[in-house]
Amino acid sequence: MTKSEKYAHFIEEFRLLIEGETDTTAILANTAAALREAFGFFWVGFYVVRPNDEGLDELVLGPFQGSVACYRIRKGRGVCGSAWERAESIVVPDVEEFPGHIACSSLSRSEIVVPAFDEAGTVRGVLDIDSDELCAFDEADREGLEQVCATLARIWN
C-alpha cells in the first residue's frame, strides 16, 4: 500500500471515528492518537489559537501523543507559528536548517505542520507532527494531513 493509499484509508476510518462527536478536545485527542497509531509518528499533536493574558492570540498546546512539549508559541515563531502566520502547510526535512526552529525535543529531526481552518477559513490551530528521522515527510503526507484537517473544519466553535 502506498502512503497516499494509506492516508485515503485513514481518512475513511477517521470520518467514522469523529462522526457525531461535538467536543473539540475529545476529537483532537482521538485524532492525535489515531494518527500516531496508524502512521507510527514520533510526536503528533495540536496547538490551538487562544488569547493570552494580554489579549493577543498565540498557539497553546492542545491534545497530543508523545513526549512533553512547548506550552505556547507566538505567531511567526518556529515551524508552528510560521504555518499559522502563512496559513499554509510547512514540511521541514531537517529541523536544524529551519531558522528559528523551536526544539521541544532534541530527538526531533524533521517536522510537518498543517494549519487547521474552521468553516469560515480562519486558522484555529495547527497539526504538528515530528519525526526522529530526517526527511520523513513528503507531498503525500502534506496532502493526507491537509485532508485530515479539512475534515476537522466543522469542530471549531
N, C-alpha and C positions, 0 to 999 in steps of 0.2 A: 504494500500500500504506500503510495507517495504521501509526502507531507500534506499536500493540498487535499488529497482524498481523506486523510486522517482528520483534517480540520472540517471538511464537509460532513463527515460522520459525527464529529464532536458537536457541531452546530445543531444538527438534528436532535441529538440526545439532550443538548443544553436547553433547547427551547422547551422540551418536555419537563426538564428539571425545574425551570423557573415559572412555568405556566401556572397561573392562578395565584402565585405569591405576590404580595404587595409590599412587604417590608424590605426596604432598600438594604439595610445592614445584612439581613439574612441572605438576600440574593447575592450580594457582593461576597459574603463569606463562602457560600457554596460555589460561586463562580471561581474564586481563587483555589479552593480545594479541588474542584473538578479539573481545572487546567493543570494543576500540579500533578494530579493523579494520572491524567491522560497523557501528558507530554513529559513528565519527569523533570520539570523545571527546577532549578536550584532555589529560586525565590520568586514568588508571584503574589502580587497584591495591588491594592488600590490606594491612591491618595485622592482625597475628596476636597473640593474647593469649599472653604469655610472662612468667615471673617475672623480676624484675630482681635485682641483686646483694643487695638487702635482703630478697628473698623475696616482694616484693609484685608482683602482676600489673600489667602495663602492655601497651599496644599497641606492637608492634615492627614496623617496616617490613618487608613481605614483597615478593613479586613484584609488579612494576608496569610500566607503559608510560608514558613521559613524562619531564619534567624531574626533576631531583633533588628529594628530598622529605625531610620531617622523619623522624628515626630513631625516636623514642619519644614516645608520648602517654599521659598519665595518664588514668585513669578519670574521666569527667565533664568533661574539658578539651576544648575545641573541639567541632567537629561530630562527629568520630570518637569521641572519648571520651564524648560525650553519648549518641550512638547505642548505644554499648556499655553504658553505665550504665542507660539506659532499656530496652534490649533491643528497640528499635523503630527503624524507618527514619526518617530526617530529611531533608526536602527544604528546601534553603535557596535561595530565589530571588535573594538578594543577600547575599553573604558579609560585606559591610561592616555589615549590620544584625544579624548573629548575634553575641550577646555572647560574648566570649572566643574568637572565630574565630582559628585558627592559620594565619597566612599563610605557607605554604611557598613559594608563588609569587605575586608581585604581579599576575600575569596572570589568576589565578583570580577569576571573578566570581560564579559560582553553583556549588552543590555538592549531591550526594546521597550519603548514607551508609546502607548497608544491613547490619545485623548478619548474620553467618554462624553459624548454630547447628549443633551436632552432633546426632546422632540422639536424644540424651537431652534436648535443648532448652537446652543450655548455650551461651552465646555464646563462640565460639572465635576470632572475628576480625570484621573489618568490611570490606566492599567500599566503597571510597571512589572517587567519580568527580567530577571537576571540569570545569567549562566556562569558557571565556574569554568567554562571553556571559551576560548577565543572564537570569534566568527560563528557563533551558534545560531544566529538569526538571519533570515533571508526574506525575500519577497513573499514566499508562501506564508511565513509567519506573520508578516505585516498584513497581508490580505485576510488571513484567517482570524487574526486578533481584532482587526477592524470590524469584521462581521460579528464577532462576539460583542464588542462594544456597541455596535448598531442595534443588536438585539436587546441591549440594556437600556436603550433610549427611553422607553416607557416608564422606567422605575424612578427617574429623578423627579422629585416633587418638592 
